[in-house]
Amino acid sequence: MSYELWILLTGSLVGLSCGIMGCFLILRKMSMLADAISHTVLLGIVLAFLISQSMNGGYMLIGAAIAGIVTTFIVQLLSSSGIQEDAAIGVVFTAMFAVGVILISFLVGDVHLDVEHALMGEIAFIPWETVSIPLLGEIPNAVVMLGSILLLNLILINIFYKEFKITSFDPSMAAALGIPVLVIHYILMGMVSVTTVSAFDSVGAILVVAMLIAPGATAYLLTDRFKSMLVLSGGIGVIDAVIGYYGAKWFDVSISGSMAVAAGMVFLLTWFLSPRYGLISRWASRRLNQKESM
């Protein structure tokens, strides 16, 4: 596979994985928690390195998952004590991210782990770091990790689909049916955490946040069916990645930044043109109702 196709595949896997997971965050009205987790996992990554003294991806994923779950737990604890959720997210995310930055500055300065790399990433370098897979040959590490996490997410969604769906739409009803709402919630947040960190090395937190929110929000404007939303969101994430890559190539700019911009532009276009919830269709519907009422 060519250098360009590896980059496209990596971006598409990020868009697909984050797009699917983002649907759950949007339905739970927790979109900004994606931003918090995408930053607080930095602390989990640093602590995982300090404990293991290894940059092995498995340790990073475990550290990130724990950091994401801890973030969710503290935010929920503060919210239940009377603090507004957005304020709780802001306090927790800035504090944990700051601790991660300080630890990087003082303790791991001689290792290839830095704030700029975690936030921005560099997808153009991923084809050079490969691993040998039997029957498949040399494959970029990022593609293997992203593909593995996507497969894991799909398996868990298939197993817990009913629980994820009910707890996302009506937590009270889920509790009444005997579904362990908190357990399902933390499983989902763990999935978001590992999805986030799996994309850190290749695309950075900025694009991860964009892909966790924009494709799901776009799909939300196009359908009222949950399964359709999941499929559409994943597909839109792939489209955003492809458009962003060729946009970056055309204008000679950051690939990750261009993909994030593409995600925003696709959302805005959908917001204007969506047949049911779009700005133009809603304006036309209001005009029609006004004429009929005259």
Backbone hydrogen bonds, N-H to C=O, Kabsch-Sander energy under -0.5 kcal/mol:
donor,donor_aa,acceptor,acceptor_aa,energy
6,W,2,S,-1.8
7,I,3,Y,-1.6
8,L,4,E,-2.3
9,L,5,L,-2.7
10,T,6,W,-2.4
11,G,7,I,-2.6
12,S,8,L,-2.4
13,L,9,L,-2.4
14,V,10,T,-2.1
15,G,11,G,-2.5
16,L,12,S,-2.7
17,S,13,L,-2.7
18,C,14,V,-2.6
19,G,15,G,-1.8
20,I,16,L,-1.9
21,M,17,S,-2.1
22,G,18,C,-2.5
23,C,19,G,-0.9
23,C,20,I,-0.7
24,F,20,I,-0.6
24,F,21,M,-0.7
25,L,21,M,-1.2
26,I,22,G,-2.4
27,L,23,C,-2.4
28,R,24,F,-1.7
29,K,26,I,-1.4
30,M,25,L,-3.4
33,L,30,M,-1.1
34,A,30,M,-0.7
34,A,31,S,-1.3
35,D,31,S,-0.7
36,A,32,M,-1.8
37,I,33,L,-3.0
38,S,34,A,-2.3
39,H,35,D,-0.9
39,H,36,A,-0.9
40,T,36,A,-3.0
41,V,37,I,-2.0
42,L,39,H,-1.4
43,L,40,T,-1.1
44,G,40,T,-1.1
45,I,41,V,-2.5
46,V,42,L,-2.4
47,L,43,L,-2.6
48,A,44,G,-2.2
49,F,45,I,-2.0
50,L,46,V,-2.6
51,I,47,L,-2.2
52,S,48,A,-2.3
53,Q,49,F,-3.3
60,M,56,N,-1.8
61,L,57,G,-2.3
62,I,58,G,-2.0
63,G,59,Y,-2.6
64,A,60,M,-2.6
65,A,61,L,-2.6
66,I,62,I,-2.3
67,A,63,G,-2.3
68,G,64,A,-2.6
69,I,65,A,-2.3
70,V,66,I,-2.7
71,T,67,A,-2.5
72,T,68,G,-2.3
73,F,69,I,-2.7
74,I,70,V,-2.7
75,V,71,T,-2.5
76,Q,72,T,-2.5
77,L,73,F,-2.4
78,L,74,I,-2.7
79,S,75,V,-2.5
80,S,76,Q,-2.5
81,S,77,L,-0.9
82,G,79,S,-1.5
83,I,78,L,-2.0
88,A,84,Q,-2.5
89,I,85,E,-2.7
90,G,86,D,-2.1
91,V,87,A,-2.4
92,V,88,A,-2.5
93,F,89,I,-2.6
94,T,90,G,-1.8
95,A,91,V,-2.1
96,M,92,V,-2.6
97,F,93,F,-2.0
98,A,94,T,-2.2
99,V,95,A,-2.1
100,G,96,M,-2.0
101,V,97,F,-2.3
102,I,98,A,-2.5
103,L,99,V,-2.5
104,I,100,G,-2.1
105,S,101,V,-2.3
106,F,102,I,-2.2
107,L,103,L,-2.7
108,V,103,L,-1.0
108,V,104,I,-0.8
111,V,108,V,-1.5
113,L,111,V,-3.0
118,A,114,D,-2.0
119,L,115,V,-2.5
120,M,116,E,-2.6
121,G,116,E,-0.7
121,G,117,H,-1.3
122,E,201,D,-0.7
125,F,122,E,-1.5
126,I,123,I,-1.0
128,W,125,F,-1.8
129,E,126,I,-1.0
130,T,128,W,-0.8
131,V,139,I,-2.7
133,I,131,V,-0.5
133,I,137,G,-2.9
136,L,133,I,-1.4
137,G,133,I,-2.6
139,I,131,V,-2.6
141,N,129,E,-3.0
144,V,140,P,-1.9
145,M,141,N,-2.7
146,L,142,A,-2.9
147,G,143,V,-2.5
148,S,144,V,-2.2
149,I,145,M,-2.5
150,L,146,L,-2.4
151,L,147,G,-2.2
152,L,148,S,-2.4
153,N,149,I,-2.8
154,L,150,L,-2.4
155,I,151,L,-2.1
156,L,152,L,-2.4
157,I,153,N,-2.8
158,N,154,L,-2.1
159,I,155,I,-2.1
160,F,156,L,-3.1
164,F,160,F,-3.2
165,K,161,Y,-2.6
166,I,162,K,-2.6
167,T,163,E,-2.3
168,S,164,F,-1.5
169,F,165,K,-1.9
170,D,166,I,-3.2
174,A,170,D,-2.1
175,A,171,P,-2.4
176,A,172,S,-2.1
177,L,173,M,-1.7
178,G,175,A,-1.3
179,I,174,A,-2.5
181,V,179,I,-1.6
184,I,180,P,-2.4
185,H,181,V,-2.4
186,Y,182,L,-2.5
187,I,183,V,-2.2
188,L,184,I,-2.4
189,M,185,H,-2.2
190,G,186,Y,-2.2
191,M,187,I,-2.0
192,V,188,L,-2.2
193,S,189,M,-2.2
194,V,190,G,-2.4
195,T,191,M,-2.1
196,T,192,V,-2.2
197,V,193,S,-2.4
198,S,194,V,-1.9
199,A,195,T,-0.7
199,A,196,T,-1.0
200,F,196,T,-0.6
200,F,197,V,-0.6
201,D,197,V,-0.6
203,V,199,A,-2.7
204,G,199,A,-1.2
204,G,200,F,-1.0
205,A,118,A,-1.9
206,I,119,L,-2.3
207,L,203,V,-0.6
208,V,204,G,-1.4
209,V,205,A,-2.6
210,A,206,I,-1.8
211,M,207,L,-2.7
212,L,208,V,-1.9
213,I,209,V,-1.3
214,A,210,A,-2.4
217,A,213,I,-2.6
218,T,214,A,-2.5
219,A,215,P,-2.6
220,Y,216,G,-2.1
221,L,217,A,-0.9
221,L,218,T,-0.8
222,L,219,A,-1.3
223,T,219,A,-1.3
229,M,225,R,-2.2
230,L,226,F,-2.2
231,V,227,K,-2.2
232,L,228,S,-3.0
233,S,229,M,-2.7
234,G,230,L,-2.1
235,G,231,V,-2.4
236,I,232,L,-3.0
237,G,233,S,-2.2
238,V,234,G,-1.6
239,I,235,G,-2.2
240,D,236,I,-2.8
241,A,237,G,-1.9
242,V,238,V,-2.3
243,I,239,I,-2.8
244,G,240,D,-2.6
245,Y,241,A,-2.2
246,Y,242,V,-2.1
247,G,243,I,-2.1
248,A,244,G,-2.4
249,K,245,Y,-2.3
250,W,246,Y,-2.1
251,F,247,G,-2.5
252,D,248,A,-1.3
253,V,248,A,-1.4
258,S,254,S,-2.2
259,M,255,I,-2.3
260,A,256,S,-2.1
261,V,257,G,-2.2
262,A,258,S,-2.4
263,A,259,M,-2.0
264,G,260,A,-1.8
265,M,261,V,-2.5
266,V,262,A,-2.6
267,F,263,A,-1.8
268,L,264,G,-2.4
269,L,265,M,-2.5
270,T,266,V,-2.2
271,W,267,F,-2.7
272,F,268,L,-1.7
273,L,269,L,-2.3
274,S,270,T,-2.5
277,Y,221,L,-0.7
278,G,274,S,-1.4
279,L,271,W,-3.5
280,I,272,F,-1.9
282,R,278,G,-2.3
283,W,279,L,-2.0
284,A,280,I,-2.6
285,S,281,S,-2.2
286,R,282,R,-2.1
287,R,283,W,-2.2
288,L,284,A,-2.2
289,N,285,S,-2.3
290,Q,286,R,-2.2
291,K,287,R,-2.0
292,E,288,L,-2.2
293,S,289,N,-1.6
294,M,290,Q,-0.6
294,M,291,K,-0.7
